Amino acid sequence: MKFIIKILAILFLGISASCSMIKPTGMNKTIIDYQAHRGGRGLMPENTIAAMLAVMDNEKVTTLEMDLAITKDKQVVVSHDPILNPLITTKPDGTYIKADEINKNIIYQMDYATLEKYDVGLKIHPGFTSQKKLAVAIPTLASLMDSVELKGASIGRKMNYNIEIKSVDGKDGIEHPSPDEFVELVVATLQKKNMLKRTSIQSFDLRPLRVLHEKYPTIQTVFLVEGKQSTDVQNQIDLLGFVPTIYSPEFKYVTRQMVDYCHQHQMKIIPWTVNNQAEINALIALKVDGIISDYPNLY
C-alpha cells in the first residue's frame, strides 16, 4: 500500500511540474487594435453599412472607423465630407455633381430624406479602384450600428467603433452645428444604442474633444493630429488641455520615442492611415497600440 501511495505521489509531482511549464494561451501577447478606415474604403464604398458588414468577416479587424456629419433635421449620419463628395456621389437622376454645384450640396443644409436619395457606391473613387461597385446611400449612425450589431449577434462578434466628429472652427452653423450641439447629438445616439463603452470619439478639432472631456469624462477620446507637428506630443497635449485616451498621429511621423512618451503618459497610440504591409509591420515593431488602414485585408 505504501508503495502505491509513493508511486502516485511521484506521478502527481511530475504532472504538476509539467503543467507549471505551460504558459497560458495569449500570455505576453501584444494586442493590436486593427481598425478598418471608413469601413475599409480600399475594398468597399466608404462609410457605408455594406462596407462595415463586409469587413466584419475579417476576424482580425476589431474596430470600425468612420466619420460623422449632421443633417438639417439633426440626424447623425456617416460621412467623411460635409458636402456630397463629387468623387463618389451620383445624384438621384443618375448624373454626377458638377464643379459649380459642390457648395450647393452641403449635408448640414439637407434633410435626411433628401440626402438618402443620393448614391455613394456606384461611382468608384479614382484613388481606390479596387472598391466593389454597388448602390448604397449615406446611412445614419443609428441604422449602421443596428446593422452591425445584428450581424455581430449572428456570428458571435462585438465590434468596437471609432467615430470622428468632423468639425472645423469657422464652419459652425454652415457645415455643422456648434461643437456642444454636435457632441450632444452624437452622445444621445450612443446612449440610445447602449454603445458608449465600445465607442471612442475622435477629432482633429480640439473643441468637441474638450466638450467631451468636460461633460462626458468616461467616454474614450482620440486626439487626431496631422503633419510634423504631431512629433511634439507634449505641445499637442498642452494645446488640448488634457490627456486623451488615445493619441492618433499621421503614421509617417511615428517614432519609438513618440510611442514611449505616449505609454509613459498613459495614452495609447494609434496612427493613421497605413496602407502598406511593410509600414504596418514597422509600426507594430515600434509597439503602437493599433493600426488604421483602408486595406484591412493587409492585417
C-alpha positions as MATLAB code, in Angstrom:
seq = 'MKFIIKILAILFLGISASCSMIKPTGMNKTIIDYQAHRGGRGLMPENTIAAMLAVMDNEKVTTLEMDLAITKDKQVVVSHDPILNPLITTKPDGTYIKADEINKNIIYQMDYATLEKYDVGLKIHPGFTSQKKLAVAIPTLASLMDSVELKGASIGRKMNYNIEIKSVDGKDGIEHPSPDEFVELVVATLQKKNMLKRTSIQSFDLRPLRVLHEKYPTIQTVFLVEGKQSTDVQNQIDLLGFVPTIYSPEFKYVTRQMVDYCHQHQMKIIPWTVNNQAEINALIALKVDGIISDYPNLY';
ca = [
       0.000    0.000    0.000;
       2.825    2.382    0.938;
       4.494    1.560   -2.386;
       1.349    2.509   -4.364;
       0.997    5.792   -2.476;
       4.656    6.614   -3.198;
       4.174    5.949   -6.933;
       1.036    8.147   -7.051;
       2.911   10.971   -5.286;
       5.734   10.811   -7.825;
       3.256   10.900  -10.712;
       1.430   13.866   -9.180;
       4.628   15.849   -8.738;
       5.657   15.098  -12.301;
       2.340   16.261  -13.714;
       2.424   19.443  -11.586;
       5.936   20.279  -12.779;
       4.922   19.798  -16.398;
       1.836   21.993  -16.009;
       3.870   24.751  -14.386;
       5.980   24.951  -17.531;
       2.968   25.531  -19.795;
       2.216   29.215  -20.380;
      -1.471   30.141  -20.733;
      -2.581   30.917  -24.260;
      -2.120   34.600  -25.052;
       0.338   35.254  -22.225;
       2.599   38.242  -23.035;
       0.919   38.585  -26.402;
       0.685   42.149  -27.734;
      -2.890   43.081  -28.577;
      -3.234   45.296  -31.648;
      -6.439   47.195  -32.349;
      -6.873   46.669  -36.082;
      -9.210   49.345  -37.448;
     -10.966   49.450  -40.812;
     -10.663   53.064  -42.005;
     -14.069   54.261  -43.225;
     -15.036   50.587  -43.142;
     -12.137   49.640  -45.421;
     -12.580   52.013  -48.324;
      -9.862   50.330  -50.324;
     -12.269   47.422  -50.772;
     -15.805   48.807  -50.386;
     -17.660   52.140  -50.727;
     -16.521   54.198  -47.755;
     -18.559   54.838  -44.625;
     -21.439   52.613  -45.705;
     -23.313   49.824  -43.989;
     -22.223   47.423  -46.732;
     -18.555   48.179  -46.007;
     -18.928   47.692  -42.261;
     -20.762   44.387  -42.632;
     -18.270   43.065  -45.185;
     -15.201   43.830  -43.064;
     -16.713   42.061  -40.065;
     -15.868   38.789  -41.835;
     -12.203   39.637  -41.255;
     -11.649   38.257  -37.763;
      -8.543   40.411  -37.212;
     -10.498   43.664  -37.502;
     -11.544   44.800  -34.043;
     -12.762   48.351  -34.693;
     -14.881   50.038  -37.337;
     -13.599   53.559  -38.022;
     -15.956   56.145  -39.524;
     -16.764   59.863  -39.808;
     -19.838   61.829  -38.818;
     -21.851   64.722  -40.197;
     -25.174   66.254  -39.178;
     -28.180   66.888  -41.427;
     -30.535   69.856  -41.341;
     -33.074   67.817  -39.377;
     -30.393   66.854  -36.828;
     -29.747   63.303  -37.953;
     -26.260   61.952  -37.194;
     -25.025   60.480  -40.481;
     -21.870   58.675  -41.527;
     -19.904   60.794  -43.993;
     -16.299   61.946  -44.200;
     -17.137   65.164  -46.006;
     -19.513   67.981  -45.009;
     -20.603   68.048  -48.654;
     -21.654   65.341  -51.072;
     -18.254   64.329  -52.400;
     -18.288   64.656  -56.219;
     -15.682   61.879  -56.485;
     -18.143   59.237  -55.260;
     -21.640   60.707  -55.456;
     -24.366   60.025  -58.001;
     -27.422   62.289  -57.933;
     -30.951   60.849  -57.779;
     -31.364   61.460  -61.525;
     -28.261   59.375  -62.288;
     -25.974   62.305  -63.132;
     -22.831   63.455  -61.320;
     -22.245   66.586  -59.267;
     -20.578   69.321  -61.311;
     -17.766   71.543  -60.049;
     -20.043   74.573  -59.689;
     -22.589   72.545  -57.706;
     -20.311   71.416  -54.870;
     -21.212   74.193  -52.429;
     -24.910   73.600  -53.117;
     -24.689   70.100  -51.649;
     -23.795   70.730  -48.014;
     -25.127   67.903  -45.836;
     -25.951   70.238  -42.942;
     -28.289   72.124  -45.292;
     -30.197   68.971  -46.332;
     -32.849   66.874  -44.575;
     -32.004   63.190  -44.360;
     -34.996   62.280  -46.532;
     -33.288   64.197  -49.356;
     -29.761   63.047  -48.546;
     -30.542   59.328  -48.645;
     -31.666   59.589  -52.273;
     -28.057   60.184  -53.362;
     -25.820   57.199  -54.098;
     -22.214   56.895  -52.889;
     -21.223   53.479  -54.236;
     -21.894   53.379  -57.964;
     -19.178   55.880  -58.792;
     -15.845   54.300  -57.843;
     -13.385   56.581  -56.064;
     -10.485   57.164  -58.527;
      -7.981   56.616  -55.735;
      -9.442   53.249  -54.748;
     -10.185   51.395  -57.945;
     -10.410   48.010  -56.213;
     -13.609   49.047  -54.458;
     -16.648   46.881  -55.046;
     -19.259   48.778  -57.050;
     -22.780   48.730  -55.603;
     -25.716   51.013  -54.931;
     -25.528   52.405  -51.379;
     -26.678   55.527  -49.556;
     -25.172   57.574  -46.744;
     -26.518   55.891  -43.583;
     -27.474   57.292  -40.216;
     -25.155   56.291  -37.385;
     -28.093   54.600  -35.655;
     -29.007   52.431  -38.642;
     -25.371   51.483  -39.208;
     -24.960   50.374  -35.605;
     -28.209   48.429  -35.752;
     -26.985   46.541  -38.815;
     -23.535   45.848  -37.328;
     -24.979   44.650  -34.028;
     -27.463   42.391  -35.799;
     -24.721   40.710  -37.810;
     -22.481   40.615  -34.767;
     -25.117   38.702  -32.823;
     -25.455   36.178  -35.657;
     -21.699   35.483  -35.909;
     -20.751   35.932  -32.277;
     -18.748   39.164  -32.606;
     -18.938   42.513  -30.831;
     -17.235   45.268  -32.788;
     -15.783   48.467  -31.396;
     -16.475   51.832  -33.025;
     -14.084   54.742  -33.566;
     -16.174   57.665  -34.771;
     -14.898   61.054  -35.847;
     -16.645   64.350  -35.260;
     -15.888   66.287  -38.445;
     -15.942   69.935  -37.433;
     -13.805   72.944  -38.255;
     -13.555   76.211  -36.353;
     -15.227   78.873  -38.502;
     -17.713   76.478  -40.135;
     -20.198   76.281  -37.243;
     -23.760   76.842  -38.434;
     -22.692   76.378  -42.071;
     -21.297   72.873  -42.444;
     -22.125   71.540  -38.998;
     -23.611   72.604  -35.644;
     -21.554   74.042  -32.792;
     -19.237   71.607  -31.008;
     -21.559   71.426  -27.998;
     -24.574   70.516  -30.111;
     -22.574   68.139  -32.297;
     -21.339   66.266  -29.226;
     -24.807   66.101  -27.668;
     -26.358   64.675  -30.846;
     -23.657   62.015  -31.118;
     -23.704   61.059  -27.442;
     -27.521   60.831  -27.478;
     -27.304   58.283  -30.300;
     -24.634   56.266  -28.474;
     -26.665   56.305  -25.271;
     -29.802   55.182  -27.093;
     -27.912   52.310  -28.722;
     -26.041   51.486  -25.481;
     -22.692   51.837  -27.284;
     -20.750   54.217  -25.044;
     -18.452   51.510  -23.662;
     -17.484   50.213  -27.108;
     -17.024   53.588  -28.782;
     -14.212   56.110  -28.914;
     -14.794   59.603  -30.287;
     -12.019   61.236  -32.289;
     -11.455   64.643  -33.827;
      -8.814   66.963  -35.230;
     -10.880   69.808  -33.780;
      -9.897   70.496  -30.163;
     -13.316   71.917  -29.308;
     -15.520   68.785  -29.340;
     -12.797   66.832  -27.520;
     -12.793   69.446  -24.757;
     -16.591   69.303  -24.549;
     -16.434   65.525  -24.217;
     -13.754   65.708  -21.534;
     -15.772   68.220  -19.521;
     -19.259   66.737  -19.880;
     -18.582   63.048  -20.519;
     -15.190   62.223  -18.989;
     -15.752   58.450  -19.142;
     -16.023   58.440  -22.948;
     -12.803   57.457  -24.718;
     -11.326   60.412  -26.605;
      -8.953   60.223  -29.560;
      -6.815   63.236  -30.465;
      -6.121   63.226  -34.211;
      -3.014   65.155  -35.222;
      -1.788   65.808  -38.742;
       1.680   66.562  -40.057;
       5.057   67.093  -38.446;
       3.521   68.928  -35.507;
       2.424   65.536  -34.193;
       6.039   64.758  -33.253;
       5.897   67.216  -30.341;
       3.396   65.243  -28.317;
       3.741   67.316  -25.161;
       2.992   70.534  -27.021;
      -0.084   68.985  -28.648;
      -1.395   67.741  -25.316;
      -0.793   71.169  -23.798;
      -2.865   72.714  -26.592;
      -5.667   70.231  -25.990;
      -5.628   70.839  -22.268;
      -5.962   67.249  -21.047;
      -4.571   63.788  -21.670;
      -6.795   61.907  -24.158;
      -7.324   58.166  -24.143;
      -5.581   57.787  -27.489;
      -3.067   59.889  -29.411;
      -3.581   59.369  -33.163;
      -0.859   60.907  -35.357;
      -0.217   60.662  -39.086;
       1.640   57.348  -39.378;
       4.786   58.595  -41.145;
       5.779   60.724  -38.160;
       5.639   57.948  -35.575;
       8.913   57.154  -33.800;
       9.845   54.859  -30.930;
      10.330   57.952  -28.765;
       6.760   59.069  -29.545;
       5.371   55.653  -28.685;
       7.318   55.529  -25.421;
       6.196   59.043  -24.478;
       2.538   58.171  -25.026;
       2.787   54.992  -22.974;
       4.631   56.789  -20.184;
       1.762   59.289  -20.024;
      -0.989   56.633  -20.034;
      -2.038   57.189  -23.630;
      -2.447   54.596  -26.319;
      -1.063   55.494  -29.737;
      -2.900   54.501  -32.911;
      -1.522   56.030  -36.141;
      -3.435   56.667  -39.369;
      -3.769   55.754  -42.290;
      -1.373   52.904  -43.115;
      -1.874   51.190  -46.482;
       1.387   49.320  -46.942;
       2.248   45.930  -45.425;
       5.856   46.840  -44.669;
       4.800   50.064  -42.930;
       2.188   48.213  -40.885;
       4.833   45.730  -39.730;
       7.283   48.514  -38.906;
       4.717   50.312  -36.746;
       3.809   47.130  -34.911;
       7.527   46.643  -34.220;
       7.509   50.102  -32.617;
       4.775   48.782  -30.288;
       1.897   51.005  -31.358;
      -1.471   50.007  -29.890;
      -3.389   49.904  -33.140;
      -3.368   50.416  -36.877;
      -5.872   52.249  -39.075;
      -5.914   51.164  -42.736;
      -8.024   51.499  -45.874;
      -6.996   47.929  -46.652;
      -7.947   45.676  -43.712;
      -7.066   42.672  -45.886;
      -3.424   43.541  -45.087;
      -3.951   42.587  -41.428;
];
